[in-house]
Amino acid sequence: MTRATKIVATLGPASSDPDVLERLLRAGVDVVRLNFSHGSADDHIARARLVRAAAEHVGKPVALMADLQGPKIRVGRFVEGRVMLEPGARFVLDAARTEAGDVGGVGLDYKELPRDVRPGDTLLLNDGLIKLTVEEVRGEQVVTRVVLGGELGNNKGINKAGGGLTAPALTAKDMDDIRTAMAFQAEYVAVSFPKSATDMEMARQLANVAGEASRHKPSMIAKIERSEAIPQLEAILKASDGIMVARGDLAVEVGNAAVPALQKKMIRMAREMDKVVITATQMMESMILAPVPTRAEVSDVANAVLDGTDAVMLSAETAAGRYPVETVEHMHLIALEAERAEDVALDADFVNRHFGRIDMAIAMGALFTAHHLGCKAIIALTESGSTALWMSRHNIKVPIYGLTSQPVTQRRMTLYRNVCPILMPKVADRDDALRQAEALLVARGVLRPGDTYAITCGEPMGYPGGTNMLKVGQVG
């Protein structure tokens, strides 16, 4: 394994060809995102099958992430598909309007907007490119004045500066989409616009019920894109398996200048709470059209890596861009260079830390031991993947290998930073398992004669959460 930071790529028209998809996986994609804002249930099921087949053909574990659409907080459609709004012009957002819009106003997909705003509020449309000030609310009409004009197209998004829109995180469509995601056993479900832990708890319950027939329980990712989510971040993290720093809608609500510091805070907090974190939105945006990234994009990806993110995500770059494979190749190289510059201050991570669980203490002991002995690898024999996850929360130059007999666990671990997930046969005897683990890494060229390694497992074998043993081995 050469790269610790994982790459999430969005599947779309530019990447749905089997040959292109296989090239993306070989270039370094670890997790494939299915964007449920587009396509039917049958489309997503077909694409999931396509990813599973490509991963098997390439010979690498790849996780699937079902990204829910969330509430449609958008304007309606226009007669000519778009209008040009001039600064100072009056523009009416009308929840009751059914006919197509024009330069004077447009209907709303989000019917609750008149109840959510008051005079003086600022509305930001089309990712903040258009700015409106609310002058008055007349029944179902929100009368605004254009402050920052420009072209407004069909179904563009609406944000309220500072937050305050009451749209629920889970819509009826999302509930149907969760059932679809469980039909192909997505390893991750990303929930759009959660405002509280309750939103995530509800989504988890729905996913667990939908996956009950196949005994599948996905990991839940909270997309942090509402200003209301920031004060609730700790509670949301506790209710989730990870978060996505969704910088697009979040930047529109809190302002672009606030996002870099929030990104660092979210990554730090997620790692401290043993959760995974994905950094997303416009990371390599210019490569939708250009064959190379800008220097600013290179710095953006590198800084996310240096902050400690588990993964960096590509959206339109791989879904609809001209250079999907080249984008992944560039992101791979940027992450590698950033990781080479990382400092390891592992000892400081253990100061005043209390480990209330045996398996957590064993995981931390493996890190400490491997770091100071200069081990070539850390091996975690794991059923659930938890031991590998805890190890991956700390910067260490020693690669972590998560060995499991569970294919779902193997795919789930593809998102964990610095963890290489490997499938191995289920072995009941501890000593046999230890021997097989060493032989597996020797066969892969990870370990050579004379190399030392740290290995953790549970005794008796095969029980999730049962890690209770740490051993230092040396290849004979």
C-alpha positions in Angstrom: 0.0 0.0 0.0 1.4 3.4 -0.9 -1.4 5.9 -0.3 -3.0 6.4 3.1 -5.8 8.9 2.1 -8.7 7.3 0.2 -10.4 8.6 -2.9 -14.2 8.7 -3.4 -15.4 9.1 -6.9 -18.9 9.8 -8.2 -20.3 7.6 -10.9 -22.1 9.3 -13.8 -22.3 9.5 -17.6 -18.5 10.0 -17.9 -17.6 7.0 -15.8 -20.4 4.4 -16.3 -18.7 2.7 -19.2 -17.2 -0.6 -17.8 -13.7 0.1 -19.3 -13.6 3.7 -17.9 -14.8 2.4 -14.5 -12.1 -0.2 -14.3 -9.5 2.4 -15.2 -10.8 4.6 -12.4 -10.5 1.8 -9.9 -6.9 1.0 -11.1 -6.0 4.7 -10.9 -6.9 4.7 -7.2 -10.6 5.0 -6.5 -11.5 3.2 -3.2 -15.2 4.2 -2.8 -17.8 4.8 -5.6 -20.5 7.3 -4.8 -24.0 6.9 -6.3 -25.7 10.2 -6.4 -29.4 9.6 -5.7 -30.3 13.1 -6.9 -30.3 11.7 -10.4 -31.7 8.5 -11.9 -34.2 5.9 -11.0 -34.0 3.0 -8.5 -33.3 0.6 -11.4 -30.5 2.9 -12.6 -28.8 2.8 -9.2 -29.2 -1.0 -8.9 -27.7 -1.5 -12.4 -24.8 0.9 -11.6 -24.1 -0.9 -8.3 -23.9 -4.2 -10.1 -21.5 -2.5 -12.6 -19.2 -1.4 -9.8 -19.3 -4.8 -8.1 -18.4 -6.5 -11.4 -15.6 -4.0 -12.1 -14.1 -4.4 -8.6 -14.1 -8.1 -9.0 -12.5 -7.9 -12.4 -9.8 -5.5 -11.2 -9.3 -7.5 -8.0 -9.6 -4.9 -5.4 -12.2 -4.2 -2.7 -14.4 -1.1 -3.4 -17.2 0.2 -1.2 -20.5 1.7 -2.5 -21.8 5.0 -1.0 -25.5 5.8 -1.6 -25.8 9.6 -1.4 -29.4 10.6 -0.6 -30.9 13.6 -2.4 -32.4 15.2 0.7 -35.1 18.0 0.4 -35.5 19.8 -2.9 -34.8 23.3 -1.8 -35.0 24.7 -5.3 -36.7 27.1 -7.7 -39.0 25.7 -10.4 -38.5 25.8 -14.1 -38.4 28.7 -16.6 -40.2 29.1 -20.0 -36.8 29.4 -21.8 -34.9 27.3 -19.3 -33.1 30.3 -17.7 -33.4 34.0 -17.1 -30.9 36.8 -16.6 -31.5 38.7 -13.4 -30.3 42.3 -13.2 -29.2 44.0 -10.0 -32.0 46.1 -8.5 -34.8 44.2 -10.3 -37.8 42.8 -8.5 -38.1 39.0 -8.5 -40.9 37.0 -6.9 -40.5 33.4 -5.6 -44.0 32.0 -5.6 -44.9 28.7 -3.9 -48.4 28.7 -5.5 -47.2 29.3 -9.1 -47.6 26.4 -11.4 -46.7 27.9 -14.8 -43.1 28.2 -15.9 -41.2 31.2 -14.7 -39.9 34.3 -16.4 -37.7 37.3 -15.5 -40.3 38.6 -13.0 -40.6 35.4 -10.9 -40.7 31.7 -10.7 -42.4 28.8 -8.8 -40.8 26.8 -6.0 -40.1 23.1 -5.5 -39.7 24.1 -1.8 -43.2 25.1 -0.8 -42.3 26.1 2.8 -40.1 29.0 1.8 -42.8 31.8 2.6 -43.0 30.4 6.2 -39.2 30.3 6.6 -38.3 33.9 5.6 -39.0 37.4 6.7 -38.2 40.9 5.3 -34.4 41.6 5.4 -33.4 38.0 5.0 -30.8 37.2 2.3 -31.5 34.3 -0.1 -28.6 32.8 -2.1 -29.4 31.0 -5.3 -27.3 28.8 -7.6 -24.5 28.1 -5.1 -24.4 31.7 -4.0 -23.9 33.2 -7.5 -27.2 35.1 -7.2 -28.1 37.1 -4.1 -31.6 38.3 -3.3 -32.9 40.4 -0.4 -36.4 39.6 0.9 -38.6 42.8 0.8 -41.9 41.3 1.9 -43.9 38.0 2.1 -47.4 38.1 0.7 -49.2 34.8 1.3 -47.3 32.2 -0.9 -45.2 34.9 -2.5 -41.7 35.9 -1.4 -41.0 39.3 -3.0 -37.3 40.0 -3.4 -34.9 42.5 -4.8 -31.9 41.3 -6.8 -28.6 42.4 -5.1 -26.2 40.2 -7.1 -27.5 39.3 -10.5 -26.7 36.7 -13.2 -28.1 33.8 -15.1 -30.6 31.6 -13.1 -31.5 28.3 -14.7 -34.1 25.6 -14.0 -34.3 23.9 -10.6 -31.3 25.8 -9.1 -30.8 25.5 -5.3 -31.9 28.0 -2.7 -30.0 28.8 0.5 -30.8 31.2 3.3 -27.8 33.1 4.6 -27.2 32.0 8.2 -29.5 29.0 7.8 -33.1 28.6 9.1 -34.9 26.6 6.4 -37.2 24.1 8.0 -37.0 21.3 5.4 -36.7 17.9 7.0 -33.5 15.9 6.3 -35.3 12.8 5.1 -38.0 13.0 2.5 -40.4 10.3 1.2 -38.0 9.9 -1.8 -35.0 9.4 0.6 -36.9 6.7 2.5 -37.6 4.8 -0.8 -33.9 5.4 -1.8 -32.7 3.9 1.4 -34.6 0.7 0.5 -33.0 0.8 -2.9 -29.5 1.2 -1.4 -30.2 -1.8 0.9 -31.2 -3.9 -2.1 -27.6 -3.8 -3.3 -26.2 -3.6 0.2 -24.4 -0.2 0.0 -21.6 -0.1 2.6 -22.3 3.6 3.3 -25.4 5.8 3.2 -24.8 9.6 3.1 -27.6 11.7 4.6 -28.1 15.2 3.1 -28.8 18.3 5.2 -29.1 16.7 8.7 -29.6 19.3 11.4 -29.5 17.0 14.5 -28.6 13.6 15.8 -32.3 12.7 15.5 -32.0 13.0 11.7 -29.2 10.5 11.7 -30.8 8.1 14.2 -34.0 8.0 12.0 -32.0 7.3 8.9 -30.0 4.5 10.6 -33.2 2.9 11.8 -34.8 3.0 8.4 -31.6 1.5 6.8 -31.4 -1.2 9.4 -35.0 -2.2 8.9 -34.6 -2.1 5.1 -31.5 -4.3 5.4 -32.8 -6.7 7.9 -33.7 -9.4 5.3 -30.0 -9.6 4.3 -28.7 -8.9 7.8 -27.0 -5.8 6.4 -26.4 -2.7 8.4 -24.7 0.2 6.5 -22.4 2.8 8.0 -24.1 6.2 8.1 -22.4 9.4 6.9 -23.8 12.8 7.9 -23.2 15.5 5.2 -22.5 18.7 7.1 -24.0 21.4 4.8 -26.4 23.4 7.0 -25.3 26.1 9.4 -27.6 24.6 12.1 -25.5 21.4 12.0 -22.4 23.2 13.3 -23.5 23.7 16.9 -24.9 20.1 16.8 -21.7 18.6 15.4 -20.7 16.5 18.4 -24.2 15.0 18.8 -24.4 14.4 15.0 -21.0 12.6 15.1 -22.1 10.4 18.0 -25.1 9.3 16.0 -23.1 8.7 12.8 -20.3 6.6 11.6 -18.7 9.5 9.9 -19.2 12.9 8.3 -18.8 14.5 5.0 -17.5 18.1 4.9 -19.9 19.2 2.2 -18.4 22.6 1.4 -20.8 23.7 -1.3 -24.1 24.3 0.5 -22.2 24.9 3.8 -20.2 27.7 2.3 -23.3 29.4 0.9 -24.9 29.4 4.3 -22.0 30.4 6.5 -19.9 32.2 4.0 -16.8 31.1 2.0 -14.3 32.6 4.4 -15.6 30.5 7.4 -15.3 27.1 5.6 -11.5 26.4 5.9 -11.5 26.7 9.7 -14.7 24.7 10.0 -13.1 22.0 7.8 -10.2 21.7 10.1 -12.4 21.6 13.1 -14.7 18.9 11.7 -11.7 16.7 10.6 -10.1 17.0 14.0 -13.3 16.3 15.9 -14.2 13.3 13.8 -10.8 11.8 14.3 -10.9 12.4 18.1 -14.3 10.7 18.2 -13.1 7.7 16.2 -15.3 8.5 13.2 -14.4 8.7 9.5 -14.4 12.0 7.6 -14.7 12.8 3.9 -13.7 16.2 2.4 -15.8 17.1 -0.6 -16.9 19.7 -3.2 -15.0 21.4 -5.9 -11.7 19.7 -5.0 -10.6 19.4 -8.6 -13.4 21.4 -10.2 -11.3 22.8 -13.1 -10.6 19.2 -14.3 -14.2 18.9 -15.4 -12.9 20.7 -18.6 -9.1 20.9 -18.2 -6.6 18.0 -18.3 -4.6 19.4 -15.3 -5.7 20.9 -12.0 -5.0 24.5 -10.9 -2.3 25.1 -8.3 -5.0 26.2 -5.8 -6.8 22.9 -6.2 -3.5 21.0 -5.6 -3.1 23.0 -2.4 -6.7 22.3 -1.4 -6.4 18.6 -1.7 -3.0 18.5 0.0 -4.3 20.6 2.9 -7.2 18.3 3.4 -4.7 15.4 3.5 -2.5 17.2 6.0 -5.5 18.0 8.1 -6.0 14.2 8.5 -9.1 13.5 6.3 -9.8 9.9 5.6 -10.9 10.6 2.0 -11.1 13.3 -0.6 -14.1 13.2 -2.9 -14.7 13.9 -6.6 -18.2 14.8 -7.8 -18.8 16.2 -11.3 -15.1 15.7 -12.1 -15.6 11.9 -12.5 -19.4 11.9 -13.0 -19.5 14.3 -16.0 -16.0 15.6 -16.6 -13.9 15.1 -19.7 -10.9 13.7 -17.8 -12.3 11.4 -15.1 -9.3 9.0 -15.0 -6.7 11.7 -15.2 -8.4 13.5 -12.3 -8.1 10.5 -10.1 -4.4 10.0 -11.1 -3.6 13.6 -10.2 -5.5 13.3 -6.9 -3.5 10.2 -6.1 -0.2 11.9 -6.7 -1.1 15.0 -4.6 -2.2 12.8 -1.7 1.1 10.9 -1.8 3.2 14.0 -1.8 1.2 15.5 1.1 1.5 12.3 3.2 5.3 12.3 2.8 5.4 15.7 4.5 3.2 14.6 7.5 4.6 14.7 11.0 4.1 11.8 13.4 3.6 12.9 17.0 2.1 9.6 18.1 3.3 9.7 21.8 1.3 13.0 22.3 -1.9 11.1 21.3 -1.6 8.9 24.4 -1.0 11.6 27.0 -3.9 11.7 29.4 -5.9 9.3 27.3 -8.2 6.7 29.0 -9.1 3.5 27.2 -12.3 2.1 28.7 -12.3 -1.0 26.4 -9.8 -3.8 26.1 -10.0 -3.8 22.3 -9.3 -0.1 22.1 -6.4 -0.4 24.5 -4.9 -3.2 22.4 -5.3 -1.2 19.2 -3.5 1.8 20.7 -0.8 -0.5 22.1 -0.2 -1.9 18.7 0.3 1.6 17.3 2.7 2.6 20.1 4.7 -0.7 19.8 4.9 -0.6 16.0 6.0 3.0 16.0 8.8 2.6 18.5 10.0 -0.8 17.2 10.0 0.4 13.6 7.7 -2.4 12.4 7.0 -2.8 8.7 3.3 -3.4 9.2 0.5 -3.6 11.7 -2.0 -6.4 11.2 -5.4 -6.3 12.7 -7.4 -9.5 12.5 -10.9 -8.1 12.7 -14.5 -9.2 12.2 -16.2 -5.8 12.4 -13.3 -3.5 11.3 -13.4 -1.5 14.6 -9.8 -2.3 15.6 -8.5 -1.1 12.2 -10.7 2.0 12.5 -9.3 3.0 15.9 -5.7 2.5 14.7 -6.4 4.6 11.7 -7.3 7.7 13.8 -3.7 8.4 14.5 -0.9 9.5 12.1 1.7 6.7 11.8 4.0 5.9 9.0 3.4 2.1 9.5 0.7 0.8 7.2 -2.2 -1.0 8.8 -3.6 -4.2 7.2 -7.1 -5.1 8.2 -7.6 -8.8 7.7 -11.1 -10.1 7.8 -13.2 -13.1 6.7 -16.2 -10.8 6.1 -16.5 -9.3 2.6 -18.7 -6.4 3.8 -16.1 -5.5 6.5 -13.4 -5.6 3.9 -15.3 -3.2 1.7 -16.2 -0.9 4.6 -12.5 -0.6 5.6 -11.7 0.8 2.2 -12.7 4.3 3.5 -10.4 4.1 6.6 -7.2 6.2 6.3 -4.0 4.2 6.1 -5.9 0.8 6.2 -5.4 -1.8 3.5 -8.3 -4.3 3.8 -7.6 -7.9 2.9 -10.0 -10.9 2.8 -8.7 -14.1 4.4 -10.4 -17.4 5.2 -12.1 -17.8 8.6 -9.8 -19.7 10.9 -11.0 -20.9 14.3 -7.5 -21.6 15.8 -5.6 -18.5 16.9 -2.1 -19.8 16.1 -3.2 -20.9 12.6 -4.7 -17.5 12.0 -1.5 -15.7 13.0 0.5 -18.0 10.7 -1.8 -17.4 7.8 -1.8 -13.7 8.3 2.0 -13.5 8.2 2.1 -15.8 5.2 -0.5 -13.6 3.4 1.6 -10.5 3.8 4.8 -12.3 2.9 3.1 -13.5 -0.3 2.1 -10.0 -1.1 5.6 -8.7 -0.7 4.7 -6.5 2.3 6.9 -8.5 4.7 10.3 -10.1 4.1 12.6 -12.3 6.2 13.8 -10.4 9.2 10.9 -7.9 9.2 9.0 -7.3 12.4 5.3 -6.6 12.6 2.6 -6.1 15.2 -0.5 -8.2 15.1 -3.8 -8.0 17.0 -6.6 -10.5 17.3 -9.3 -11.8 19.7 -9.3 -15.1 21.6 -11.5 -17.0 21.1 -11.5 -16.1 17.4 -14.4 -14.8 15.3 -16.3 -12.5 17.7 -16.8 -8.8 16.8 -15.4 -6.5 19.5 -13.3 -9.3 21.0 -9.7 -8.1 20.2 -7.7 -8.8 23.4 -4.2 -9.9 22.2 -1.2 -8.0 20.8 1.8 -9.9 19.5 5.1 -8.7 17.9 6.2 -11.2 15.2 9.3 -11.5 13.1 9.4 -13.2 9.7 11.7 -16.1 9.8 
